[in-house]
């Protein structure tokens, strides 16, 4: 019998949304531990990626780290399913922000800010907080299959106050981002630590070659807007903040210094140089909090299929080359 993915997803969402917080988290932690023990899904790839982040860990240490990483990944989904029922006060209590002075100054001046994000922490909670407490949030989402699941995520994110541009090959995503960037003072966070089009920028990541999306750098250079690498991670919370949040877990949003300024030689960076800059800045923070990097997919060149990349590059349209990502 074929599994109806849409029904399973819908039932999971509806069920988890109405569970008490402790019960929901216990359920997802147990699911993470089972997947980790049986090496299901992307567990093996997660360990390969984390080994590059912490190359000196022994086998036992790497396994512990991958368990923590899988728990953090499932924690993200648990929080996502329960996010619609949270009050604005609970959302604010769950979020701690660091390094936002320069970002707020730019927004107050009527200009948008581009943020380079990785698959870290809970970016949906960050987006929900940002839309209410910082500025309109405009971002790109990968077009998932089946369509019902994608529409579910689209409705969910727009319900949180975000403007979502679906990622479509040759779909004019980059032009839409430029229009939003130039016509409003918006936050434009782009998940870019893996390349979906296979025409991305090759960078050094933890001492290994990897492919990431050129979108944040391309958008910043095309518009002249500041580009801030942005780290999002989970943290345990306690005391009055925990009671206000209704949870023992919150997130930290850390806006790192802008990376689009000229270098020591006074030359303005190109897309490749600027991409490497934000990758370096974000990688330094990931190295300190590796369990928050939810990278269960192949991102390093050594793990990718060269023939597949060549075919994708040969068929990619100009939108892919312009640097669109999810």
N, C-alpha and C positions, 0 to 999 in steps of 0.2 A: 504494500500500500504506500502511495506517495504522500510524503509529509506536506501539508498545506502550510507553507512558511508564513503566509500572511495571517492566517488564523492563529497560529502559535504566537506570532509577534503581537497581535492585537490582544489576545488573552493575557499574555505576559504583562503588557503595558497596563491593561485595565486592572489586573490583579495586584501588581506591585504598587500602583498608584494609590490604592486604598488600604494597603497593609500598614500597620504601625511601623514607624521607622526602625526600631531595633529588629523586628521580625524580618523586614525586607533586607536589611544589611546582612543579617545572619544567613538568609537564604542565598544571597549572591556570593557571600564569602565561601559558603559550602560548595556552590557551583564552581567557583574559581579553583578551589582545592581539588575537586574531582577532576576538572580539566587538566590541572597541573600534574596530578598523580598519574593520569592516564596519557598525558602528553597529547591532548586533543587540540584541534584547531591549529592556531599558530604558535603553540607553546614552544615547539622546537626552534622556529624562526626567531621568536622573542629571545630565547637564550643565545642564539648566534649573534643577534644584534647587541645584547647586553654584554656579551663577552668582549666586544670591541670597545664598549664604554669602560669596562673594568677588566682589562686584560690580565691583571695579576691575581684575580680571584681563582681559587682552586675550584674543583668540581663541586664540592659541597656548598661553597659560598655562592657559586653561580646558580645552583639549584634554589637556594634560599632566596636569592635576589629575583629569580624568575617567578617564584611563588608570590613574593610581595608585589611584583609587577602585574601578575595576572589578577591578584586581589584588587589592586588599584584600578585596573581596566574594568573589572566587573563592578567596582564601586561607582565608576563613572556612569555605567548604564543604570544602576540602581537609582542614582541621584537624578538622572535624566527622566526616568519614568515617574519619579515622585515630584519633580520640579514644578509641574503645573499647579499643584495644590499648595505650594508655599506662598506665604504672604510676602509683600515687599520688605517688611521688617525682617523676616526670616532670611530672605536672600541677602540683605545688607549685612546681617550678623554673620553669615557664612563666608563673607568675602573680606579679605584684608589686602590692601593695595600698597605697593611700594614703588617709589620712583615716578610718581605720576605728575609732579609739578610741571615739568616741561611739556607734557602732553596736554595738561589743562590750559597752559598758557597759549599753546598753538590753537586749541579749540576756541578759547575765549577771543582770539584774534580773527575768528571766522574762517579758519583753514582746517582741512581734514588732516588726519594722521593715519599713516599706513603702519600696520603691525605685522611682523613676521612671526608666526606661531608654529610650534611643533605639535604633534599629537601628545599633549601633556596635560595632566590634571583633568579638569572638567571645563572645557572651553565653552560648553553651552551655558553653564552657570555663570561663567565670566561674561558671556554675551548678554545674558538676561540682566545681570547687574549693570553692565555698561550702558545698556539701552535706557535704563531708568535713572542712572546716577552720573553719567558722563556725557554721552552724546548719542545721536542715532547711530546704530550699528549696521553696516552693510558688509556682507560677506558672500562667499561662493560656496556652494555645496555640490559634492559629487552626485551625479544622477545615478541612483541605485536601482537595481532590479530586485524584485518586481516593482512595477509602477506604484502599487498600493503602499508599499513600505516607504518609497521615496516621498509620496504625497503626504504620508503620515508624518515623516520627519519635517517636511516643508511646512505643514500646518502647525506642527509643534513649535518650530523656531520662529515663524512669523507671529504665533500667539504670544511669544515671549517679547515681542517688540522689535525683532530684527528684520531687516530687509535681506532676502535671500535671492541670489542670482544662480540659477541652476547651471552647472558646468556642462556644456555641450560642445563637442568638437565642431569648430567653425561656427559657433553660435554667437559670436560677437560679445563674449563675456568681458574681454579686456576693454572694449569701447564703452560698455555699460559702467564698468568700474571707473573709468576716466570721467564719464559724465557725472556720476555721483560725487566723485572726489572734487570736482571743480565747481559744483553747484550747491554744495552744502558743507557745513562743518561736521563731518562724520568720522566715526571710528571705522577703519577698514582693516579688520584682522583677517589674515589669509593663512590657512594651514598649508605649509609649504615644505615640510621636511621629507616628502617623497614626491617623485615625479609621476604624474598620471599619463602624460602624453608621450613619454619616452623621448622627448626633445628638450629636456631640462638642462640645467647647468651641472656640470661635473665639478664636484668640490672635494676638499679634504675634510673628512668627518671622523674624528677620533683616530687620526692617523691612517685612515683607509679611504679609498676613492668611493664616492657615492653620487647619486643623482638626486637633485632637489628641484623644486619648481622655481622658475625665474620670476614669477608674478610679483612678489613684493618689491624686488629691485626694479623691475621694469616699470611698475606703476609709479614708484617714487621718482624715478628718473624722468618719466614722461610728464609728470605733473609738477615736479619741483617740491613735492611734499616731504616732510621728515619721515624717516623709516626707523621704527623702534623695534628691535627684537624683543619679544615678550614671553616671559617664562610663567607658566601656570602650574602650580603643584598643590597637592593636598597637604593639609596639616591638621593635627589633632587640636581641638579647642576645649576649653574648660571654663568653669566659673560662670559669671553672668553672661558672657558671650555664648557659651554652650546652651544655656537656658533660653536665650533669645533666639538662637538658631534652631533649636529643637533637634540638635544633632551633635555628636562628638567629633564630627569631621567638618572642616571648612576648606577653603582654598586661599592661596596667596597668588595675586596677580602682580608680577614684577615687571615694570616697564624699564628695560635696560636703555642706556644712553643711545641716542640716534647715531646711525652708522653711515649716513649718506653724505657727510661733510668731506671736503677735499682732504687728501692725505698729506703727509709731511712734505711731499714735493709740490703741493699746491694744485695737483691735477685732480679734476673731477673723476670719480670712479665710473667704470662702465658696469653693465649688468653682471658680468662674471665676477668682477672685483667686489662689487657691493654685495652680491650673494654670498661670497666667501666670508665677508665681514660679519653679516648677521648670523651665518652658520657658526662661525668661531665664537661669537658672543653667546649664542644659545647653547652651544655644545659645552661651554665651560660650566653653565648652570646645570645642564643635564648630568654632567659628570658628578656633581654634588648630590643630585637627587635622581638617580637612574631608574628607580622603581616607578617614577611618574611618567616615564617615556613609554607610551602605549604603541610601540612599533612592532606589530605582529606580522608585518609584510616585509618583503625584500626591498631593501633600499641601497645596499652596498653593491658595487659592480661585481664583486666576486660571487655574489649570489644570483645575479641576473643572467638571463639567457641572451647572449650576444646576437644570435640570429633573430630572436624576437624583437630586440631593440632596433636592429637594422631595418626590419620590415616596418615597424611602427614609425621610425624616422622617415622612411621613404614615402609613407602614405599620409603623414601628418600635414594638416593644412596650416595656413598662416596664423590662425588663432592659437594653435598649439605652440608655434614658435614664438608668438608674442608673450607667452608666459601666463597662461590661465591655469589655475589650480583650484583644488577644493579645500 
